[in-house]
Amino acid sequence: MGQVNRRAVLLGGAAAVSAAALSSTVPSWANARTLAAAPAIRDPFQLGVASGDPLPDSVVLWTRLAPAPLNPDGFGGMPDASYTVDWEIANDQAFSSVVQNGTATAARASGHSVHIEPAGLEAGREYFYRFKTGGYISPVGRTRTAPAAGAAVNQLKYCFSSCQHWEEGWYHSYKGMLADNPELVLFLGDYMYEKKSGRAAAERNPRHLAFTEDVTTLAQYRARHAQHKTDADLQNAHAMAPWIVVFDDHEVMNNWNGTTSPATADRKAAGFQAFYENMPIRSTAKPSGSTIRLYRQFGWGNLARFHMLDTRQYRNAQVPDPSGSAGPSCTDMRSTSRSILGTAQEAWLLKALETQPAKWDFLGQQVFFATRDGDGNKATCESPDSWQGYEASRDRIAKGIVDRKVPNPIVLTGDVHRHWAADLRRDYFNHSDPVFGSELVTTSVTSNSDTATDPSSAWLSNNPHIKYCRGKRGYVRVTASQTQMRADFMTVSDTTEYDFSKVTLAADRSYVVEAGKPGLQKA
């Protein structure tokens, strides 16, 4: 299928249609005077459209009205009024076969965002959608519903990415995703950054933030999300396929955790509200103050199941970085009372893993799961922000997978700005301990790791479960079938070069896992 139309057009051709002309689509119960009283606006679809959280009979349709997305008040240039937004979902891109339509209210209190959850759609099929308001029509988005539970599915292609700092590069990864034409996209955190670039060579940053102070208020979070969303490649990727998203830390503040104070609670509340307003997620994830429910599951017929985790909101506070030393920090990191998921989420995941309705179980989450050990000494420890900082919590999940005989578990990870591929063991210091699954870590879309070096041969000898590491920008493309899963680690040669014709985007390394045979094999 060709690329969908990416640019908004005016209803009725070149001329905008008046609110009166749209009134025939307003249901009789709607207050037409509310629409008439709302001030006229310029093209409000500057942030594009998106869909997400696909179920067999439903998918979330999203847009946010913002004719001036970078306004510092966070309202995107929208007046203090509510607007009626019409939506349509159709079988075809020309909308000659509309299957559902309706109206919604874009209110100032929700940043003029719109979340539509049409029900009763057919399972496992493609749809097109769009929005209309004030005489304007949005770009056309393409989406799809998940296959029915238990339905026979031969193959699924999806891509996953994370970490897209606005200043540090162009989003060339999404050009690659468009060419890949996946059925699904996963985003594993750091969709936006609350702070300016800390890159050592800041002068190499190809673009700049509208304001450079750290975001702490709802207005600032809204404006920062909006600036990231003005990127055309990101908009195209959202309009291409449904997304399933989770956050990491920078959607709020660096390395935040489950401990709170009045100040951090207020900041979390603002960050969560802006995240919800700008993401195609269901109303079940609508935040209540400084609480948001993001962990959830999605099935893809009898082929795949996705467990989307939240490793930030419920975790115990990180211990001080021991930097490869032994001592109290290591004792704390290994305490059985500590959790990175929290008691309820751990129980929820382990309960789900008691059954295996699909061939592959993918755990979509934020931080490194496998151990990365610098010195080969079990008495020392490191990486307190990762699952290593919560060793007992990690082992409860690993033991649960092994005890439940989950046949094909794959952990999907972001956060660390480098590609990694690793096998999973209960005991990483026993190099003959059985492999029970694998971990695929995507590098960043743009966020750099300029000071990072590739692992040495000595380091790799201490970590034989780690098969690959690459410090380039990019994403991971996964193709799952009933017999194997293939992961292509896609890399971008230069995210500071605007001209894509001068950029190389290709698979740097590929691995497969054969169904029923844990462990990565180089493709």
N, C-alpha and C positions, 0 to 999 in steps of 0.2 A: 504494500500500500504506500502511496506517495505521501510526502510530508503534508501535514494539515496546514490550513491557512493560518498564518501567525499574526496578521495585522487586523486590528479592528476596522470595520467599515461602517458607514452610516446606513441606517435603515432607509430603504427606498432609493438606494443609489447615492448620488453625491450630496443630496440635501438631507439635513436632519429632519426627522419626523417630530412633530410637536407632541407634548404630553397629551393633548386632546386626541390626537390620532391613535395614541396607545390606549386610550381609556376603554376602548371596546374589549381589550383583553383583561381589564380589571374586573374581578368578580363583583357581583351585586352587593356582597356584604362588605367590600372594601370601602373605606372612606376616601372618595375621590378628592375631596377638598384637601386632605393631607398631602397628596401628590401635587395638587395644583399650588399649594401654598409653599412648597419647598422651592428655594431659589434655584434658578437654572445653573447648570454646571458645565464645565468643559468635559471632554472625553474622560470618563472616570475609570476606564479599564487599563490604566497604566501599569498595573501589577500583574496583568494577565489572568489566567484561570488555572485551576488545578483540580485533580480528583484524587481520592485515596480511600484507604481502609475498605478494600473490596470484599464483599460477601457474595454468596451465590445469588441473592435476590436484590442486592443494593450496593451502592457505592456513594461516597460523599462527593458532592460537587461544590467547588469553592470559588469565590472571588472576593475582592475587597475594593470598594470604591475609593479612588485616590487620584484626582486630577493633578495634584501637586504633591507627589509622594514624599518629598524631602522637607516639607514644612516642619519647623522645629516643634510645633505644638502637638505633633503626632497624629493629627486628624487628616493629613494628606490633602489639604486644600478643600475639604468638604465643609459646607455650612453646618450650623447647629440646627439640624433638621433630620427627619427620617425620610427615607426614599423607598418607594416601591420598586422592586427588582423582579422582572419576569425571567423565568428560566424554562428551557426546553431540553429534552433529551430525545434523540432520534436514532433511527437505524442507519442513517446515511449522513454524510458530511453536508449534503445540500439541504437537509431537513425537509425532504419531500415526504418522509415517513416518520412523523413525530409520534413517539410512544407515550410520553408524559410531558406535562407542562404545569406551571403554577406560578405563584407569586410569593415573594418573601419581603420582609422589611429589613432594610439596612439602617441600623440605628447608630447614633453617635456613641452610645455607651459601649458598643462592641466594635468600635473603630470602623464602622460601616462595612464590616465583614459579613459575608453570607455563607452559610453552611446548609446545603440541601441534602437530604437523605431519602431519595426516592426509593420506594419499596415495590415489590412485585415485578422486578425485572427478571429476564430470563438468565439462567445460570450459564457461565462460561462463554459469554459472547461480547462482541465489541459494540460500543455505542459512541455517539457524538453528542456534545452538549454546548450550550451557550447561554449568555445572559443578556438582558436588555434593560436599559433605564434611560430616562431623559432624552430619548431619541437616538441613543447610541446602542450599538451591538458589540459584544465582546469578541475577542478571538474565539475560534472554534477549538474545543478540546476533544481529545479522543480518550476513551476510557474502556474498561471492561470489567465484567463481574467475574467472581471466582467460579470455578467449576463446582457443581453440586457435591456435597459430602459423599465420599465413596465413589464418585464417578471415575471411570477409567481415563487417565491422563497419561499420554506417552512422553510428553516433554514440556518443560517450562524453561524459558530463558528470562533471567532477570539480571539487573545490575545493582550494585550497591556502592555508596560513596559516603564521605564525611568531610568535615573540616574545610570550610570555604571562606577564608578571611578575604574580605572585599579588597583590601589594599594590596594584597600580596600576589595577585595574578588575575589573568583572564580565565573564565570558566570553560576552557577548551574541552574538558572531560565530557561536558554535556553534548558537544558536537559529536563526540564518539558514541555516546549513548543513542543519539538520534539515528546514527548510521546503523547501530546494532539492532534498533527496533525491538526492544524487549517488551514483554507483556507486563512487567512489574518493575518498579524501582524501590529500593530500600535506602533510606537515609538514616545514618547511625549517630548523628549528633554533631554539634557545633555548626548549625545551619547559618548562624550569624555570630559575630564576636562583639562582646560588650566593651572591648578596649581596643585602642589603636595598636598597630603592628609593633611588635618588639623585635622585628627582624634586624639583624646586625647591620646589614647593608640596606638601610631604610631608603636610601636614594634610588634603589633599584625597584622599589614598589611602583607598579605602572599606573595605579589610580589611588584616589584619596577619599577619605571619609568626609561626609558633609559637615560633621563636627567631631572633634577628636577627644573630647573628654569621655571618661568611662560612663556608660549608661547606667542609671540607677532608678529612673522614674518611668512610669508607664508611657509618657509622651516620648521619651528618648528610646525606649525599647521598640515602640511602634515605628518611629522614624528609622531606626537602624535596620529593623526587619525590612522596611520598605526599600531602603537603599539596596540591600542585597537582592531584593526581588525585582529591581529594575533591570537586572542583567537579562539580555535577550536570550542567551543560550539557556539560562536557568528556566526562564519562562517557557521556552520551547520544550524542554525536557518535562516540565510539569504538564504541559498540554498533550504530551505524547502518550502517556500511560499513567495508570494509578500509582500513587506513592504510598508507602507505609513508613511513617517517620517516628523517631524518638529523639529526645534531646540528650545532650551531654552536659558539660558544665558552662560553656561560654554563652549559652542562651540566657544564663543568669549571671554568674560570676565564676572566676577561675577556681576550680577544685572545691566547689561547695559540696556540702554533705547534709546528712539528716539532722544535725544539731542546729538549733535556732536561737536567735535573740530577736528582740523587737525589730532591730534594724534589718537583719537578714531576712526575717519573715516578710517584711514589707517589700523588700527587693525581689524575693521569690514570687510574691503575689503579682508584682508588676511584670516580671519576666514570664510567668506562666500565662497571664492574661494575653500578653502580646503574642506569645507562641501559639496559643489557641486561635487567636484572631487571624493569624497568618498561615495556618496549616490546614490541609484538607483532612481533618480528623473529626471523629464523631462527637455528638453532644455528650456522650458518656464520659468524654475526656474534658468537658468544660470545667475549668478550675473553680475551686471554692477557696478564695483567699490564697494562702500559701500551700495549698494541697491540690494535686492534679493526679488523676489515675491514667497512667500511660501504658502500663504493662497489659498486654492483651495478646490474643492468638488469632491466627488466620489459617484456614485450610485451603489447599489447592487440589481438590479431588483426592484420589488415592496416591498422589505422587509426593506432595510436599505439605509440611505444616510449619508455620513460622511462629515462634514464641518471642515476642518483642518485649525486652526487659528494660527496667529502669534501675541503673546501678548508681544513681545519684541521690534520689530523694529519701531513701530509707537507710542508707549506709551509716555505720558508725563513723565518727571522725577519723581521718587519717592520722596515723602515728607520725612522729618526726622521721624524716628520711634517714635511715641508718647507713646508707651509702656503703653497703657491703660489709658492715660491721656486725658483731654479735652484741648481745646486751638486752636491756629492757625493751627496746623497740621491737626486736625480734620476738620476744616473749609475747608482747601485745599483739603483734601481727598474727600470731598463731593461736591466740586465745579462742576457745570454743564459744565464748559469749558474743563474739563479733560477727557481723554480717554485712555483706555488701548489698544484699537484696532486701533485708528485713524479713522478719519471721513470716508474715502473711504472704509475701511474694514468693519466698522459698517454698512454702507449702503448696501454693498455687501451681508452681512449675512442676514440682515433684508429683503432685496429683495428676497433672496432665500427662506426664511421661509414663504413667501406669498403663496407658493404652497406646498403641501405635497404629493409628488408622491410615497412615501414609508411609511411603517408602523412606522419605528423608525428613528428619527433624532439624530445622535450622533455628539456632538461638541468635536472634538479632540483638546486639547489645553494644556497649560503648568502649570498654577498656580491656586491655590484654588479659586473656584467660590463662594461657600456658605460662610456665615459669621461664623467665630469662635470668640466668645465673651467670654472674661475671667471673667468679673465682672457683667454682666447683666445690665449694665448702658448704655443706648443709647447715652448719652452725650460724652462718651469716645470712643476711637477708637484704632485700632492696625492693624498689618499686612499690612504695606503700599506697599509691593511688590506684594501682591495678588490683586484680584479683589476688595477687601475691600478698597484698596488705591485709587480706581477709582469708587466710589459708584454710581455716576450718569451714568457712562458708563455701569456698570453692570445692573442698573435698566432700561436703554434703551433697552438692550437685553432682560431682563426678561419681561418687558412690551410688547416688540415686540412679544415674544413667546406667552404670554397670549392673547394679542389682536388678533393675527393671528390664535388662537385656534390650535396651533401645538399640536397634540394629545399625542405624546410620545417622549418628548425631554429628552435626557440623556447627561450630560456633562462628558467627560472623561478627567482626570487630572493626572499630574505627580508632579515633583518638590520637594515634602516635605518629602520624605524618610520614609513615613509611609502609611499603608493602611488606608483609610477613606471611609465611606459610609454615604451619607447625602441626605436629601430631600431638595428641593428648594422652597423658598417662596419669595414673593416681600418684605415682612417686617419680618425679623427674630426676632424682639423683640415682635411681636404679635404672640404668639404661636398657635393661632387659625387661622392665615392667611392661605388661601388655599395653598395646595401643588400643584405646576404645573409641577414638573419634579424631577429628581434625579441626584446626582453627584457620580461618582465612581472614587476614587483616588487610583492610584497604588503606592505602595511603590517602593523603588529603587531595581535595580538588585544587586548592591553591595554598593552603597554610604550609609555610615552609619549615624546614628543619636544617637550616644552613650550617649549624655547628655539628650535626650528627655525622658520624663516620660509620661505614659498613663494618659489620663484625669481623674480627680477625679470625684466623684459622684456630688460634688457641681458644678464643671465646666459643667458636662453633663446636670445638671438641668437647667443651663442657655442656653443650646444649645440642646433642645429636637429634633431638626431636624437632629442632628447627631446621627447615629445609631451604629457606629462602628469605632474603631481605633485600629491599631495593629502595634507596632514598630519592625517588622521583615522585612527581605528582601524577594523579590518575584516578582510577577506579577499578573495580573488579567486576567481570562479567561471568555469570554462572549459567551453565546449561545442565539441567538435571533431567535424567531419564529414568526408566525403571531399572536400568542396568548399571549406570554410572553417573557420577557428577563430575563435570569439568569446570575448572576455574581458570580463567584467563586474566592475568594481572596486567591491566592496560596502563601504559605510561605515556605521559606527555613530555616532549623534549624540552619545551620552554613555555612556561605560563606567563612570562613577562613580555613575550612577543605578541603584539596584537594581531598581526597578519597571520591567519591560520595557514596560508599557503606556504609559510616558512617554518611550520611546526610539524613534527612527526608524532603521530599517535598510533601506537601498535602494542601488541601483546609482548611484554618483556619476558614472561615465563608463564607456562601453563602446567597445571597438575590435574590429575584425575583421581577419584576415589571410586573403586568398584563397589557396587552394592553388596553388603554382607561381608566385605573384607576391609576392615578399618586400616587407614594409613594412606598417606599421599604418595602417588607415583608420578614422576615427571612425564608429561605428555610428549 
